[in-house]
Amino acid sequence: MIGKLLRPGLVCVGVLLAACTVERPLPAEPTARLFARGLDEITDLYIEPISSRTLVLSGAARLSRLDPGFSMVETPAGSDKTALVLSYRGADIGTYPTPPSDDSREWGVIVGRLIADAKKASPRLAAMSEDKIDKAIFDGMTGALDRFSRYSPPDMARDQRAARDGFGGIGITLEPVNDQLQVAAVTPHGPAERAGIRPGDRLLAIGGRATAGRAESDVIHQLRGPIFTTVDVTVARGGTGEQRNFRMQRELIVVPTVTMSRDGTIAIIHVASFNESTTQRLTASINEAEQAAGGRLTGIVLDLRGNPGGLLDQAVALADVFLPKGPIVSTVGRNPASRQFFSATGEGIEPRTPVVVLINGGSASASEIVAAALQDAGRAVVVGSSSYGKGTVQTVIHLPNDGELTLTWARLISPSGYALSGHGVVPTLCTSALAEDDARSFQLALQRVAQVRASRLPRASLNEKAWADLRNACPARQGDRDIDVKLAERVLSDPALYSQTVRSLARAPEITAPQQAMAPAAALTATRGGLSSGPRVH
């Protein structure tokens, strides 16, 4: 994801847009306004052309899932015109003349009328929340798109924004223990750590309101709030049970995605996903490892296994840390603003230290950008199994109801010119078929270097059969395997072996110029299905 996406027609930006267009105002009625906006965004930004008519028909069909009494048909209504007829338990309850297929505003009005009439006819729908009905309709619409496009209702969207961009909080990670919420970890230097809260403390109350019997999501939302506001927390000290009260000021908390360990002068850095702080935390980890190693690292293991992706600009920035020059990735799509080109700034802090990147079948999108960029540039040896092969970029649209639409709007192209979608990254050293750490496994992995070097077919020139053969030779695997790290350390410990291996797949970049001027692209996400789940910091 890269900053805020500026929609053509709303803002003129330098040479990016040839002209400013004037858009008709959205409908005043809230439901019609919501769906008109959603239809407008999908038809404008989605990677393949699709009409508002198709989207509305797909969305309205979901009413029958909320109440099986509903049915809808499209019938002729005069010369070259049609109408939608909504029925409930066999009786027609609404007829709606259909506007032109691409008139998103009028189709949004129709959705508003459909929902209003459906709620009048069905007691079941009348008792449902607006969020639940909206989600059903949007799920039908995004069901007509690809599997990575989706709708998130307001509560889920707020959590997703917090995971991407950070939130106002105190910096504690909670876990349920014996029907209570216990502090599992505290964010270093955060408000909770400075106040004296420790892992193992049990959270008893927030602002005087007991946490017992409450849903974890409810407690989380009470802990979070605007930055610089205060919150009172009561905990029971682990071990003693002593109650302690703390008053803290909320700060911007960004979920940590980077962890580092060290084996002598080799730094092993695991990146779980890409959010606003990932590159900053990575560079801090490298600096910390260098100081601990006496000022010089002999190698870096960049572990992207299981990394589902995240913010596109962070993937680009992280690759830039290691690249002295050259392209990183390009994106191509239907909307002119989706055609972009990203290259190294030449200001990376680690342009020469040997690097090994670890990937597996759970490495997708943003992590594939980094792996492909470093592999294509001859900057890193890639070890593991074939990656997921998602290779698309999603733009996230903030809707009037505070929900979000995540829409696929571009495909990713590696520096050497091949599409990541469906292909992914195939490692230089494949460990898919290898047993755990033993001498024979190492030997088999190293033999593969010679095989790869002997073929040296440009991956951009491979047809789909050749790609299938390549991936089948190194099938995607899940899970972290010790042999990946040990093989990486073995390669890094032998400069001659590293030099031979890192160059075995490197090729001169085939993409040498931007396809279009760089657009501001801040709401872009390259993910396998959202940021990774797991413990959340509050």
VEXDREN-2710 file (C-alpha; in Angstrom, 1 decimal):
% VEXDREN-2710
k/r/px/py/pz
1/MET/0.0/0.0/0.0
2/ILE/1.4/3.4/-0.9
3/GLY/-0.2/6.5/0.7
4/LYS/-3.6/7.7/-0.4
5/LEU/-4.9/6.8/-3.9
6/LEU/-6.0/9.9/-5.7
7/ARG/-8.9/9.0/-8.0
8/PRO/-8.8/10.5/-11.5
9/GLY/-11.5/13.1/-11.7
10/LEU/-11.2/14.2/-8.1
11/VAL/-7.7/15.7/-8.2
12/CYS/-5.3/17.0/-10.9
13/VAL/-1.7/15.8/-10.2
14/GLY/1.0/17.2/-12.4
15/VAL/1.5/15.1/-15.6
16/LEU/-0.3/12.1/-14.1
17/LEU/-3.7/13.1/-15.3
18/ALA/-4.3/14.8/-18.6
19/ALA/-7.4/16.7/-17.4
20/CYS/-9.8/17.0/-14.4
21/THR/-13.2/15.5/-14.9
22/VAL/-16.3/16.7/-13.2
23/GLU/-18.2/13.9/-11.4
24/ARG/-21.9/13.9/-10.6
25/PRO/-22.7/14.2/-6.9
26/LEU/-23.6/11.0/-5.1
27/PRO/-27.2/10.3/-4.1
28/ALA/-28.3/11.9/-0.8
29/GLU/-30.0/8.8/0.7
30/PRO/-27.3/7.0/2.8
31/THR/-27.7/3.4/1.4
32/ALA/-27.9/4.6/-2.2
33/ARG/-24.9/6.8/-1.6
34/LEU/-22.9/3.9/-0.2
35/PHE/-23.6/1.6/-3.1
36/ALA/-23.2/4.3/-5.7
37/ARG/-19.8/5.0/-4.3
38/GLY/-18.9/1.3/-4.2
39/LEU/-20.0/0.8/-7.8
40/ASP/-18.2/3.9/-9.0
41/GLU/-14.9/2.6/-7.5
42/ILE/-15.2/-0.9/-8.7
43/THR/-16.1/0.0/-12.3
44/ASP/-13.3/2.6/-12.4
45/LEU/-10.5/0.8/-10.6
46/TYR/-11.0/-3.0/-11.0
47/ILE/-8.4/-4.6/-13.1
48/GLU/-10.9/-6.0/-15.6
49/PRO/-13.9/-4.1/-17.1
50/ILE/-17.2/-4.9/-15.3
51/SER/-20.5/-3.1/-15.5
52/SER/-22.6/-1.7/-12.6
53/ARG/-25.5/-3.9/-13.9
54/THR/-23.5/-7.1/-13.5
55/LEU/-22.4/-6.1/-10.0
56/VAL/-25.9/-5.1/-8.8
57/LEU/-27.5/-8.3/-10.2
58/SER/-24.8/-10.3/-8.4
59/GLY/-25.3/-8.4/-5.1
60/ALA/-29.1/-8.4/-5.1
61/ALA/-29.1/-12.2/-5.6
62/ARG/-27.6/-12.4/-2.0
63/LEU/-30.9/-11.2/-0.5
64/SER/-32.2/-14.8/-0.8
65/ARG/-29.4/-15.9/1.6
66/LEU/-30.7/-13.5/4.2
67/ASP/-34.3/-14.6/3.7
68/PRO/-35.1/-17.5/1.3
69/GLY/-38.4/-15.8/0.5
70/PHE/-36.8/-13.4/-1.9
71/SER/-36.4/-13.8/-5.6
72/MET/-35.5/-11.4/-8.4
73/VAL/-35.8/-11.5/-12.2
74/GLU/-35.0/-9.2/-15.0
75/THR/-37.9/-8.7/-17.4
76/PRO/-38.5/-6.8/-20.7
77/ALA/-39.9/-3.3/-20.1
78/GLY/-40.5/-1.9/-23.6
79/SER/-38.2/-1.4/-26.6
80/ASP/-34.6/-2.3/-25.6
81/LYS/-35.4/-1.8/-22.0
82/THR/-35.6/-4.1/-19.0
83/ALA/-36.7/-3.9/-15.4
84/LEU/-35.8/-5.7/-12.2
85/VAL/-38.7/-7.3/-10.4
86/LEU/-38.2/-8.2/-6.7
87/SER/-40.6/-10.8/-5.2
88/TYR/-41.2/-12.0/-1.7
89/ARG/-42.9/-15.3/-1.1
90/GLY/-44.3/-15.3/-4.7
91/ALA/-45.7/-11.7/-4.5
92/ASP/-44.0/-8.8/-6.5
93/ILE/-43.0/-6.1/-4.1
94/GLY/-40.9/-3.8/-6.3
95/THR/-40.2/-3.1/-10.0
96/TYR/-37.2/-1.0/-11.0
97/PRO/-36.5/0.2/-14.5
98/THR/-32.8/-0.5/-15.3
99/PRO/-30.6/2.4/-16.2
100/PRO/-27.6/2.1/-18.6
101/SER/-25.2/-0.6/-17.6
102/ASP/-22.4/1.8/-16.7
103/ASP/-24.5/4.4/-14.7
104/SER/-23.2/3.6/-11.2
105/ARG/-25.2/6.4/-9.6
106/GLU/-28.5/5.2/-10.8
107/TRP/-27.7/1.6/-10.0
108/GLY/-26.8/2.7/-6.5
109/VAL/-30.2/4.3/-6.2
110/ILE/-31.8/1.0/-7.3
111/VAL/-29.8/-0.9/-4.6
112/GLY/-31.1/1.5/-2.0
113/ARG/-34.7/1.0/-3.1
114/LEU/-34.3/-2.8/-3.3
115/ILE/-33.0/-2.9/0.3
116/ALA/-35.8/-0.5/1.6
117/ASP/-38.5/-2.6/-0.1
118/ALA/-37.0/-5.8/1.1
119/LYS/-37.0/-4.6/4.7
120/LYS/-40.6/-3.6/4.5
121/ALA/-41.6/-7.1/3.2
122/SER/-39.4/-9.3/5.4
123/PRO/-39.5/-9.2/9.2
124/ARG/-36.2/-11.1/9.2
125/LEU/-34.5/-8.3/7.2
126/ALA/-36.2/-5.6/9.2
127/ALA/-34.6/-7.0/12.4
128/MET/-31.1/-7.2/10.8
129/SER/-28.4/-4.5/11.2
130/GLU/-27.6/-2.3/8.3
131/ASP/-24.0/-3.6/8.4
132/LYS/-25.1/-7.2/7.9
133/ILE/-27.4/-6.3/4.9
134/ASP/-24.7/-4.1/3.3
135/LYS/-22.1/-6.9/3.7
136/ALA/-24.4/-9.4/2.0
137/ILE/-24.9/-7.2/-1.0
138/PHE/-21.2/-6.2/-1.3
139/ASP/-20.2/-9.8/-0.9
140/GLY/-22.4/-10.6/-3.9
141/MET/-20.8/-7.8/-5.9
142/THR/-17.2/-8.8/-5.0
143/GLY/-18.1/-12.4/-5.7
144/ALA/-18.3/-11.4/-9.4
145/LEU/-14.6/-10.2/-9.2
146/ASP/-11.5/-12.2/-8.4
147/ARG/-10.9/-14.0/-5.1
148/PHE/-8.6/-11.2/-3.7
149/SER/-11.3/-8.5/-4.0
150/ARG/-13.5/-8.2/-0.9
151/TYR/-15.7/-6.0/1.3
152/SER/-14.9/-5.4/4.9
153/PRO/-17.7/-4.0/7.2
154/PRO/-16.8/-1.1/9.5
155/ASP/-15.5/-3.0/12.6
156/MET/-13.3/-5.2/10.5
157/ALA/-12.1/-2.3/8.4
158/ARG/-11.1/-0.4/11.5
159/ASP/-9.0/-3.3/12.7
160/GLN/-7.4/-3.6/9.2
161/ARG/-6.5/0.1/9.2
162/ALA/-5.0/-0.3/12.6
163/ALA/-2.8/-3.2/11.4
164/ARG/-1.6/-1.3/8.4
165/ASP/-1.2/2.2/9.7
166/GLY/-1.1/1.9/13.5
167/PHE/-3.5/3.2/16.1
168/GLY/-3.8/5.0/19.4
169/GLY/-3.0/2.6/22.2
170/ILE/-0.8/1.7/25.1
171/GLY/1.3/-1.1/23.6
172/ILE/0.2/-4.4/25.1
173/THR/-0.6/-7.8/23.5
174/LEU/-3.4/-9.8/25.2
175/GLU/-4.1/-13.5/25.4
176/PRO/-7.0/-15.3/27.0
177/VAL/-5.9/-17.4/30.0
178/ASN/-8.5/-19.2/32.2
179/ASP/-11.4/-16.9/31.2
180/GLN/-9.3/-13.8/31.8
181/LEU/-7.2/-11.6/29.6
182/GLN/-3.5/-11.7/30.4
183/VAL/-0.7/-9.4/29.1
184/ALA/1.4/-11.6/26.8
185/ALA/3.9/-8.9/25.7
186/VAL/4.5/-5.2/26.0
187/THR/5.8/-3.0/23.2
188/PRO/9.3/-1.8/23.9
189/HIS/9.4/1.8/25.0
190/GLY/5.6/2.1/24.7
191/PRO/3.3/3.6/27.3
192/ALA/2.6/0.3/29.1
193/GLU/6.2/-0.6/29.4
194/ARG/7.1/2.8/30.7
195/ALA/4.3/2.7/33.2
196/GLY/5.4/-0.6/34.6
197/ILE/3.0/-3.1/33.1
198/ARG/4.6/-6.5/32.7
199/PRO/4.0/-9.7/30.7
200/GLY/1.9/-12.0/33.0
201/ASP/-0.2/-9.2/34.5
202/ARG/-3.9/-9.9/34.3
203/LEU/-6.1/-7.1/32.9
204/LEU/-8.9/-6.5/35.4
205/ALA/-10.5/-3.1/34.4
206/ILE/-10.3/-0.3/31.9
207/GLY/-11.6/3.1/33.0
208/GLY/-13.2/1.5/36.0
209/ARG/-15.1/-1.0/33.9
210/ALA/-14.4/-4.7/34.6
211/THR/-13.1/-6.8/31.7
212/ALA/-14.5/-10.0/33.1
213/GLY/-17.2/-11.5/30.9
214/ARG/-16.6/-9.1/28.1
215/ALA/-15.6/-10.0/24.5
216/GLU/-12.0/-9.5/23.7
217/SER/-12.9/-7.2/20.8
218/ASP/-14.9/-5.0/23.1
219/VAL/-11.9/-4.7/25.5
220/ILE/-9.5/-4.0/22.6
221/HIS/-11.7/-1.1/21.3
222/GLN/-11.8/0.4/24.8
223/LEU/-8.1/0.2/25.1
224/ARG/-7.7/2.0/21.8
225/GLY/-8.5/5.6/21.3
226/PRO/-7.3/8.9/19.9
227/ILE/-3.5/9.6/20.3
228/PHE/-2.7/11.8/23.4
229/THR/-5.9/10.8/25.2
230/THR/-5.6/9.1/28.6
231/VAL/-6.8/5.7/29.8
232/ASP/-6.9/4.1/33.2
233/VAL/-6.0/0.4/33.5
234/THR/-6.2/-1.9/36.5
235/VAL/-4.1/-5.1/36.5
236/ALA/-3.4/-7.9/38.9
237/ARG/0.3/-8.6/39.1
238/GLY/1.3/-12.0/37.9
239/GLY/2.4/-14.3/40.8
240/THR/1.3/-12.0/43.7
241/GLY/-2.2/-11.1/42.5
242/GLU/-1.6/-7.5/43.8
243/GLN/-3.8/-5.0/42.1
244/ARG/-2.2/-2.0/40.5
245/ASN/-3.7/1.0/38.8
246/PHE/-2.0/2.8/35.9
247/ARG/-2.9/6.0/34.0
248/MET/-1.4/6.2/30.6
249/GLN/-1.5/8.5/27.6
250/ARG/-2.2/6.7/24.3
251/GLU/0.5/6.9/21.6
252/LEU/0.7/5.8/18.0
253/ILE/1.3/2.0/18.2
254/VAL/2.3/0.2/15.0
255/VAL/2.3/-3.6/15.3
256/PRO/5.9/-4.9/15.1
257/THR/6.5/-7.1/12.1
258/VAL/10.3/-7.6/12.3
259/THR/12.2/-9.8/14.7
260/MET/16.0/-10.4/14.7
261/SER/18.4/-13.0/16.0
262/ARG/22.1/-13.4/15.4
263/ASP/24.4/-16.4/14.8
264/GLY/27.8/-14.9/15.1
265/THR/28.3/-12.3/12.4
266/ILE/25.2/-13.5/10.5
267/ALA/21.9/-11.6/11.2
268/ILE/18.7/-13.6/10.8
269/ILE/15.8/-11.2/10.3
270/HIS/12.2/-12.4/10.1
271/VAL/9.6/-10.2/8.5
272/ALA/6.1/-11.4/9.3
273/SER/4.2/-8.8/7.1
274/PHE/4.6/-5.3/5.7
275/ASN/3.1/-2.4/7.5
276/GLU/4.0/1.3/8.0
277/SER/7.0/0.5/10.3
278/THR/8.5/-2.6/8.6
279/THR/11.4/-1.0/6.8
280/GLN/12.2/1.3/9.7
281/ARG/12.3/-1.7/12.1
282/LEU/14.4/-3.7/9.6
283/THR/17.1/-1.0/9.3
284/ALA/17.1/-0.7/13.1
285/SER/17.6/-4.5/13.4
286/ILE/20.4/-4.4/10.9
287/ASN/22.1/-1.6/12.8
288/GLU/21.7/-3.5/16.1
289/ALA/23.1/-6.7/14.6
290/GLU/26.1/-4.8/13.2
291/GLN/26.9/-3.3/16.5
292/ALA/26.7/-6.6/18.3
293/ALA/28.9/-8.2/15.6
294/GLY/31.6/-5.6/16.1
295/GLY/30.7/-3.4/13.3
296/ARG/30.6/-5.9/10.4
297/LEU/28.1/-8.5/9.3
298/THR/29.2/-11.3/7.1
299/GLY/25.7/-12.1/5.9
300/ILE/22.0/-11.4/6.4
301/VAL/19.3/-14.0/6.2
302/LEU/16.0/-12.3/5.3
303/ASP/13.2/-14.7/6.3
304/LEU/10.0/-14.0/4.4
305/ARG/8.5/-17.5/4.9
306/GLY/4.8/-17.3/5.6
307/ASN/4.8/-13.5/4.9
308/PRO/1.4/-12.9/3.2
309/GLY/2.3/-9.3/2.1
310/GLY/1.1/-5.9/3.1
311/LEU/2.0/-2.4/2.0
312/LEU/3.5/-2.1/-1.4
313/ASP/5.6/0.9/-0.6
314/GLN/7.1/-0.9/2.3
315/ALA/8.1/-3.8/0.0
316/VAL/9.7/-1.4/-2.4
317/ALA/11.5/0.5/0.5
318/LEU/12.7/-2.8/2.0
319/ALA/14.2/-4.0/-1.3
320/ASP/15.8/-0.6/-1.7
321/VAL/17.7/-1.2/1.5
322/PHE/19.7/-3.9/-0.3
323/LEU/19.9/-2.7/-3.9
324/PRO/22.5/-0.2/-5.1
325/LYS/20.6/0.5/-8.3
326/GLY/18.1/-0.9/-10.8
327/PRO/14.4/-1.7/-11.0
328/ILE/12.4/-3.2/-8.1
329/VAL/9.0/-3.9/-9.6
330/SER/6.4/-2.5/-12.0
331/THR/2.6/-2.6/-11.9
332/VAL/0.3/-2.8/-14.8
333/GLY/-3.5/-2.5/-14.8
334/ARG/-6.5/-1.1/-16.6
335/ASN/-6.7/2.3/-14.8
336/PRO/-3.9/4.6/-16.0
337/ALA/-2.8/5.3/-12.4
338/SER/-2.1/1.6/-11.9
339/ARG/0.8/1.6/-14.4
340/GLN/3.8/2.4/-12.3
341/PHE/7.5/1.7/-12.1
342/PHE/9.7/1.5/-9.0
343/SER/13.5/1.5/-8.9
344/ALA/16.2/1.7/-6.3
345/THR/17.2/5.1/-5.0
346/GLY/20.9/4.2/-4.5
347/GLU/20.7/5.2/-0.8
348/GLY/20.3/1.7/0.7
349/ILE/22.2/1.0/3.9
350/GLU/23.2/-2.6/2.9
351/PRO/24.1/-2.6/-0.8
352/ARG/27.0/-5.1/-0.4
353/THR/26.6/-7.5/2.6
354/PRO/25.7/-11.0/1.2
355/VAL/22.0/-11.8/1.6
356/VAL/20.0/-15.0/1.5
357/VAL/16.2/-14.7/1.2
358/LEU/14.0/-17.5/2.6
359/ILE/10.5/-18.1/1.0
360/ASN/7.9/-20.8/1.0
361/GLY/4.3/-21.3/-0.2
362/GLY/3.0/-18.8/2.3
363/SER/5.2/-16.0/0.9
364/ALA/3.0/-13.8/-1.3
365/SER/2.7/-10.4/-3.0
366/ALA/4.8/-7.9/-1.1
367/SER/7.2/-10.6/0.0
368/GLU/7.4/-11.9/-3.6
369/ILE/8.3/-8.3/-4.8
370/VAL/11.3/-8.3/-2.5
371/ALA/12.4/-11.9/-3.3
372/ALA/12.1/-11.4/-7.1
373/ALA/13.8/-8.0/-7.0
374/LEU/16.9/-9.2/-5.1
375/GLN/17.0/-12.5/-7.1
376/ASP/16.8/-10.8/-10.5
377/ALA/19.4/-8.2/-9.6
378/GLY/21.9/-10.9/-8.4
379/ARG/21.7/-9.4/-5.0
380/ALA/20.5/-12.4/-3.0
381/VAL/20.3/-16.2/-3.1
382/VAL/16.7/-17.3/-2.6
383/VAL/16.3/-20.5/-0.6
384/GLY/13.2/-22.6/0.1
385/SER/10.2/-23.6/-2.0
386/SER/8.2/-21.8/-4.7
387/SER/6.2/-18.9/-3.3
388/TYR/2.4/-18.4/-3.4
389/GLY/2.3/-16.7/-6.8
390/LYS/-0.4/-14.1/-6.1
391/GLY/1.3/-11.3/-7.9
392/THR/-1.5/-8.7/-7.8
393/VAL/-1.9/-5.4/-6.1
394/GLN/-5.1/-4.3/-4.3
395/THR/-6.3/-0.8/-3.7
396/VAL/-8.3/-0.1/-0.5
397/ILE/-11.2/2.3/-0.8
398/HIS/-12.6/3.9/2.4
399/LEU/-16.4/3.9/2.0
400/PRO/-19.0/6.4/3.5
401/ASN/-20.1/3.9/6.1
402/ASP/-16.5/3.5/7.4
403/GLY/-16.1/0.1/5.7
404/GLU/-13.6/-0.7/3.0
405/LEU/-13.5/-2.2/-0.5
406/THR/-10.4/-4.0/-1.4
407/LEU/-10.1/-4.2/-5.2
408/THR/-7.5/-5.9/-7.4
409/TRP/-6.2/-3.2/-9.7
410/ALA/-2.8/-4.2/-11.0
411/ARG/-0.5/-7.1/-11.7
412/LEU/3.1/-7.2/-10.6
413/ILE/6.0/-7.6/-13.1
414/SER/9.5/-8.6/-11.8
415/PRO/12.6/-6.6/-12.9
416/SER/13.5/-9.3/-15.4
417/GLY/10.0/-9.0/-17.0
418/TYR/7.9/-11.9/-15.9
419/ALA/4.5/-11.7/-14.2
420/LEU/4.5/-12.8/-10.6
421/SER/0.8/-13.7/-10.8
422/GLY/0.4/-17.4/-11.1
423/HIS/4.2/-17.9/-11.3
424/GLY/5.6/-16.5/-8.0
425/VAL/9.2/-16.8/-7.2
426/VAL/11.1/-20.1/-7.7
427/PRO/14.1/-20.2/-5.4
428/THR/17.7/-20.6/-6.5
429/LEU/18.2/-23.4/-3.9
430/CYS/15.1/-25.6/-3.6
431/THR/14.5/-27.4/-0.3
432/SER/11.0/-28.7/-1.1
433/ALA/11.9/-32.3/-1.5
434/LEU/14.7/-32.4/1.0
435/ALA/14.7/-34.1/4.4
436/GLU/15.7/-32.2/7.4
437/ASP/19.3/-31.2/8.2
438/ASP/21.6/-33.9/7.0
439/ALA/24.7/-34.0/4.7
440/ARG/22.8/-35.6/1.8
441/SER/20.2/-32.8/1.9
442/PHE/22.8/-30.1/1.7
443/GLN/24.5/-31.9/-1.2
444/LEU/21.3/-32.2/-3.2
445/ALA/20.5/-28.5/-2.7
446/LEU/23.9/-27.4/-3.8
447/GLN/23.7/-29.7/-6.9
448/ARG/20.7/-27.7/-8.0
449/VAL/22.8/-24.6/-8.4
450/ALA/24.7/-26.3/-11.3
451/GLN/21.4/-27.4/-12.9
452/VAL/19.9/-23.9/-12.7
453/ARG/23.1/-22.3/-14.1
454/ALA/23.2/-24.8/-16.9
455/SER/19.7/-23.9/-18.2
456/ARG/19.7/-20.1/-17.6
457/LEU/16.6/-19.6/-19.6
458/PRO/15.2/-16.1/-19.0
459/ARG/12.1/-16.6/-16.9
460/ALA/10.4/-13.8/-18.8
461/SER/10.6/-16.0/-21.9
462/LEU/8.9/-19.1/-20.4
463/ASN/5.5/-20.2/-21.6
464/GLU/2.9/-21.5/-19.1
465/LYS/4.0/-25.1/-19.5
466/ALA/7.6/-24.2/-18.8
467/TRP/6.5/-22.2/-15.8
468/ALA/4.4/-25.2/-14.6
469/ASP/7.4/-27.5/-15.0
470/LEU/9.6/-25.0/-13.1
471/ARG/7.2/-24.7/-10.2
472/ASN/6.6/-28.5/-10.2
473/ALA/10.3/-29.0/-9.8
474/CYS/10.2/-27.0/-6.6
475/PRO/6.6/-27.3/-5.3
476/ALA/5.3/-24.7/-2.7
477/ARG/5.5/-25.9/0.9
478/GLN/4.2/-24.4/4.1
479/GLY/5.9/-24.1/7.4
480/ASP/9.4/-23.1/8.6
481/ARG/12.0/-25.7/8.2
482/ASP/15.4/-25.7/10.0
483/ILE/17.2/-26.8/6.8
484/ASP/16.3/-23.5/5.1
485/VAL/18.2/-21.5/7.7
486/LYS/21.1/-23.9/8.0
487/LEU/21.5/-23.9/4.2
488/ALA/21.4/-20.1/4.1
489/GLU/24.1/-20.0/6.8
490/ARG/26.2/-22.6/4.9
491/VAL/26.0/-20.4/1.7
492/LEU/26.9/-17.2/3.6
493/SER/29.8/-18.8/5.3
494/ASP/31.5/-19.7/2.0
495/PRO/32.2/-16.6/-0.1
496/ALA/33.0/-18.6/-3.3
497/LEU/29.8/-20.6/-3.0
498/TYR/27.8/-17.5/-2.3
499/SER/29.2/-15.8/-5.4
500/GLN/28.6/-18.8/-7.6
501/THR/25.0/-19.2/-6.4
502/VAL/23.9/-15.6/-6.3
503/ARG/24.8/-15.1/-10.0
504/SER/23.2/-18.3/-11.2
505/LEU/19.9/-16.7/-11.9
506/ALA/20.8/-13.0/-12.1
507/ARG/20.0/-11.4/-15.4
508/ALA/20.2/-7.9/-16.9
509/PRO/16.9/-6.2/-16.1
510/GLU/14.6/-6.2/-19.1
511/ILE/12.4/-3.4/-17.8
512/THR/14.5/-0.2/-18.1
513/ALA/12.0/2.7/-18.1
514/PRO/8.8/3.7/-16.4
515/GLN/5.6/2.9/-18.3
516/GLN/4.1/6.0/-16.8
517/ALA/5.1/8.8/-14.4
518/MET/5.0/7.6/-10.8
519/ALA/1.5/8.1/-9.3
520/PRO/0.8/8.8/-5.7
521/ALA/-0.3/5.3/-4.6
522/ALA/-1.0/5.2/-0.9
523/ALA/-3.9/2.9/-0.5
524/LEU/-2.3/0.1/-2.4
525/THR/-1.8/-3.3/-0.8
526/ALA/0.0/-6.4/-2.0
527/THR/-1.4/-9.1/0.1
528/ARG/-2.5/-12.8/0.0
529/GLY/-5.7/-11.9/1.8
530/GLY/-4.9/-9.2/4.3
531/LEU/-2.2/-8.8/6.9
532/SER/-1.3/-11.9/8.8
533/SER/-3.4/-12.8/11.8
534/GLY/-2.1/-13.6/15.3
535/PRO/-1.6/-11.7/18.5
536/ARG/-2.6/-8.1/18.2
537/VAL/-1.0/-5.2/20.1
538/HIS/-3.4/-2.7/21.8
END
